[in-house]
């Protein structure tokens, strides 16, 4: 690569944001990571960490100086609190001369995503399905009881490695030809819950039992864990009525990055220690 780009990553401490940072660094680009608390960011050497807050758009102005690409998230304080500051953010983006923007789709239409789609610069919407990292929620039960307890045990998922989400975003931010695209990002296979459990068992070298729960039991467990009702409703719909897009393999990762999407078996091997007693 002969011309490194200058990229600003918002939501940089999140699951996807960190992967975007990692992929950009690996490709030789200059990365600026936006966070509300730079002291706690813990990024690799070479990442410029800057303070900013998407709920306060004018705080982005200094961070946008000299930036050629921008990765955005669509929510502020919580997943279910979509940002309302999109028009001002995009005004600042245009003033700064940013050439490319990626936006992480939050599952529902949002004011910020609408603002990104409304015009220049070139935009790409990143639309991942279920993250493989969601399996980490099973870690405590696997370590303590060698079991996974879940409702809707017949559900299917084409879940995606979070690193592949970062890889697609990194390409769209630094290479031409991705403007105006909506990229649905999946893994390379459709998995059952049993498939996932078996992959985790193989990775950690110890068996795991899948225990089915009723919908009522699951709701009680989620409520006891402190999930608000809107999150519970989302989970019931996502697990009990998984949309076709979430259980259908898309070839986006290979098309955009030139390499196959990573499997859940690979993810499980990378995170095996998280599931060992």
KAWO-V486438 format. One record per backbone hydrogen bond with DSSP energy under -1.0 kcal/mol. CO is the residue of the C=O (numbers start at 1). NH is the residue of the N-H. E is the energy in kcal/mol with one decimal. If there is no record, write none. Layout:
BEGIN
CO,NH,E ; CO,NH,E
END
This chain:
BEGIN
5,30,-2.6 ; 6,68,-3.0 ; 6,69,-1.7 ; 7,32,-2.9 ; 8,71,-2.6 ; 9,34,-2.8 ; 11,14,-1.8 ; 14,18,-2.3 ; 16,20,-2.3 ; 17,21,-2.3 ; 18,22,-2.5 ; 19,23,-2.5 ; 20,24,-2.4 ; 21,25,-2.4 ; 22,26,-2.3 ; 23,27,-1.4 ; 24,29,-2.4 ; 25,28,-1.8 ; 30,7,-2.8 ; 31,48,-2.6 ; 32,9,-2.8 ; 33,50,-2.8 ; 34,12,-1.1 ; 35,52,-1.4 ; 37,40,-1.8 ; 38,41,-1.4 ; 44,47,-1.6 ; 48,33,-2.8 ; 50,35,-2.2 ; 53,56,-2.0 ; 56,59,-2.4 ; 57,60,-2.4 ; 60,64,-1.7 ; 62,65,-1.1 ; 64,67,-1.9 ; 68,99,-1.7 ; 68,100,-1.6 ; 69,8,-2.6 ; 70,102,-2.5 ; 71,10,-2.4 ; 72,104,-2.6 ; 74,83,-2.4 ; 78,81,-2.1 ; 81,76,-2.1 ; 85,89,-2.3 ; 86,90,-2.8 ; 87,91,-1.7 ; 88,92,-2.2 ; 89,93,-2.2 ; 90,94,-2.3 ; 91,95,-2.1 ; 92,96,-2.0 ; 93,98,-1.9 ; 99,122,-1.5 ; 100,70,-2.0 ; 101,124,-1.9 ; 102,72,-2.9 ; 103,126,-2.8 ; 110,114,-2.4 ; 111,115,-2.0 ; 112,116,-2.3 ; 113,117,-2.3 ; 122,101,-2.6 ; 123,180,-3.1 ; 124,103,-2.1 ; 125,183,-3.0 ; 126,105,-2.9 ; 127,185,-1.7 ; 130,160,-2.8 ; 131,134,-1.4 ; 132,135,-2.1 ; 133,136,-1.8 ; 134,137,-1.8 ; 135,138,-2.0 ; 136,139,-1.6 ; 138,142,-2.4 ; 139,143,-2.7 ; 140,144,-2.4 ; 141,145,-2.2 ; 141,147,-1.2 ; 142,146,-1.5 ; 146,209,-2.6 ; 148,211,-3.4 ; 150,213,-2.0 ; 152,155,-1.9 ; 157,191,-3.4 ; 158,187,-2.8 ; 160,132,-2.6 ; 161,164,-1.2 ; 161,165,-1.2 ; 162,166,-2.0 ; 163,167,-2.0 ; 164,168,-2.2 ; 165,169,-2.3 ; 166,170,-2.4 ; 167,171,-2.0 ; 168,172,-2.3 ; 169,173,-1.9 ; 171,175,-1.9 ; 178,181,-1.4 ; 181,125,-2.6 ; 183,127,-3.1 ; 185,129,-1.9 ; 191,157,-1.9 ; 192,196,-1.8 ; 193,197,-2.6 ; 194,198,-2.7 ; 195,199,-2.1 ; 196,200,-2.3 ; 197,201,-2.5 ; 198,202,-2.4 ; 199,203,-2.0 ; 200,204,-2.1 ; 201,205,-1.4 ; 201,206,-1.6 ; 209,148,-2.7 ; 211,150,-2.1 ; 214,218,-2.3 ; 215,219,-2.4 ; 216,220,-2.3 ; 217,221,-2.1 ; 218,222,-2.9 ; 219,223,-2.7 ; 220,224,-2.2 ; 221,225,-1.4 ; 222,227,-2.2 ; 223,226,-1.4 ; 228,232,-2.0 ; 229,233,-2.8 ; 230,234,-1.8 ; 231,235,-2.6 ; 232,236,-2.5 ; 233,237,-1.9 ; 234,238,-2.9 ; 235,239,-2.8 ; 236,240,-2.0 ; 237,241,-1.9 ; 243,246,-1.4 ; 244,247,-1.6 ; 246,158,-2.6 ; 251,255,-2.2 ; 252,256,-2.8 ; 253,257,-2.8 ; 254,258,-1.8 ; 263,267,-1.9 ; 264,268,-3.1 ; 265,269,-2.0 ; 266,270,-2.0 ; 267,271,-1.5 ; 271,274,-1.6 ; 272,275,-1.9 ; 273,276,-1.1
END
